[in-house]
């Protein structure tokens, strides 16, 4: 027998029935007033048991009834908005969790844009503004100490965190500002602070509370990617509250400990980014990294080794947090060992991006600052071994930035780990990165008593002058400052200084006047001034006396290649290089043969081999340009003719072109001269001249490709000498670009693509950049028609490599190729060459031959485009033969023999390949006398239209 219904249930049942059917505003107002006494202290007040029963069992049905009756006509049953205000009070004064769920249910259940939808959304916005969300979370924190409903908490958790998504989907463009993610999650952070303050107050009053629900809300919001909004509000408030309250610190520690493991990474990452310093992080987290394995993995592994998003202040906060407590300091030493192990791994140096390597290097320096001498002494041998391995790997790298980074970090590590030994010193240029790293190494954290660490680091990494007590006098004023003040008394600023800009240093020895005298001075002279004068005058003498230079070009090239600096000469490397370039330009064939043969010879240093590559590139550039631009023009030169005059004057010893007076005079003349012409004042460019590099390109190019895969005793391009291999690839690409419009360009391009194919999966980033540069130079230098005709297989291989998943991820620097070919794969794909059809020969092998359509009228293809091409060639559509129509069809994927057009294409290719091989052989042997008939026959084959749609 069922128990009799209670008075509350009967009253609620009658009220719901009346609200569902009544249209009398006064009657509805009275019914709502009778129900309101179960929520507030209205007359007559309800008993506590009745209020509890109403809130737990009958509140949600009443709210659903009120939401279903909501309409404009229903609210206008009473004037002055009295009914609407009473209706809204039920949602704003009752149990917050039930009201929130009913509001979300009503909004999600709305059929579409309507008055009810907007009214419920506005009521939900008011619900948020009045702090009911904090009441909801506070209620859940109290209920967690009692038996509850896990499903209800999960539903509330999902609705609270995903509220902006739900409202955005329902309201679309009519969404309110309170529901935008950037506003809502800031509000949620403020509500979390209020809940934590309420928990602290309840703990002080002797009541039990739990922060598990708040931790879940925080974790889920951070998983959704809203760390910046919620933690940007939460962390500063908590940092202020925990500064003087141990109870607030305990609540914060418990809050972080209760975060689910799946959200631990997102929460800790946001905390490290938002916390201002290690002290704040320590107050918020406590010893979380010691208690929680997931937190320990994130803080000591994930953020340091697998990511590089942390800035330098964030790294200082993270590692300073590990150093601020004795229980966490062993983790800091372990982190340093693992960082140095990663820093000393050759695989990490090759495959890790430079940004990540900088990240690891900064972390190492910060760890060294926080660790003390006794802590480092026990692990000194292990740390030094990892450091030496890392230094070797980085100095062997072909990237200057990696070598620079290794030098700086090695200096700091050696000075910190082994302060009593000799300091490790490298020569490098000070830039922004080096200054930042040295500042990190010399930074002394507050509260750390390791003063000896800062002293040793400052002595090892910075050469800045430090004032000593002996240098100070009365009152602590430095003597240098007093000296400056004394010198001001004797200042002679009122005197006009002499103009000494045109003064020259007097030399006791005279500069040589002949090339042979320069050779003799460089080889046998013991007079340093004569030796220097010969070196400075050699370039101009070589350019002026080309006949005499050709007689001794081989001897002179050998002397310059082996020349060593006897004394400190300003610009020695540039003078030696320019002289060697001048000799190569004067006698290109013989000197280029000598230099390329010495590139693979024994007993040469890597510096000399790279000098050979630089000289070949510069000489080829000068040979391929106009004669009047043989030397680099001076800045501000007004005309090509003036440039030539300046070049000629600058090549003479003792020239004073650097003074710039000629440039000033020519500029004044040009600015005051009016030129009247019918062509609008257009000036003629520099006069054309034969390309001197065309006949000797083979001497520069092909010998460099002959023995790259043959290791020597002290030289292995495919082994440890990756830097030279990278320079070689860039040099070959530059030579290919300079050989544009030459007869040997196709043969050079074919050989270069084969070279690229052999090294396409090289592990070094610098080499891969050089390979991309080489491919770009081939695409720029060889005409598209010749690419399609003579290099189809190589193009297909290059395209598959560039477009494949194993293509090197490094972007091609703009200095290696123009913007049009910074993506070689797109350039190859943009060529008008690819139809999607192969033909299969009788043996079943796929032939490397495709049918290509000429795109003269846009990207139209198919039978209509082919028919138009046949009509252009003189074959009308209806009268065309079956064989010609078969040739014009783009579909040729049959298993039969090749088509007649394909046979013609294959014959043309074989002829072109034979001519290219002849040209290559002639270039390699030094015989460049290509007959006019051969050239004409070559052009006939390449330009003769074998078929209207074939190239």
Secondary structure by P-SEA (a helix, b strand, c coil): ccccccaaaaaaaaaaaaaaccccaaaaaaaaaaaacccccccccccaaaaaaaacccaaaaaaaaaaacccccccccccaaaaaaaaaaaccccaaaaaaaaaaaaaacccccaaaaaaaaaaaaaaaaaaaaaaaaaaaaaccccccaaaaaaaaaaaaaaaaaaaaaccccccccccaaaaaaaaaaaaaaaaaaaaaaaaabbbbbaaaaaaaaaaaaaacaaaaaaaacaaaaaaaacccaaaaaaaaaaaaaccccaaaaaaaaaaaccccaaaaaaaccccccccaaaaaaaccccccccccccaaaaaaaaaaaaccccaaaaaaaaaaaaaaaaacccccccccaaaaaaaaaaaaaaaaaccccccccaaaaaaaaaaaaaaaaaacccaaaaaaaaaaaaaaaaaacccccbbbbbbbbcaaaaaaaaaaacccccccaaaaaaaaaacccccccccccccccccccaaaaaaaaaaaaccccccccccccccccccccccccaaaaaaaacccccaaaaaaaaaaaaaaaaacaaaaaaaaaaaaaaaaaccccccccaaaaaaaaaaaaaaaaccaaaaaaaaaacccccccaaaaaaaaaaaaaaaaaaacccccccccccccccaaaaaaaaaaaaccccccccaaaaaaaaaaaaaccccccccccccccccccccccccccccccccccccccccccccccccaaaaaaaaaaaaaaaaaaaccccaaaaaaaaaaaaaaaacccccaaaaaaaaaaaaaaaacccaaaaacccaaaaaaaaaaaaccccccccccccccccccccaaaaaaaccccccbbbbccccccccbbbbbbccccccccaaaaaaaaaaaccccccccaaaaaaacccccccccccaaaaaaaaaaaaaaaaaaaaaaaaaaccccccaaaaaaaaaaaccccccccc
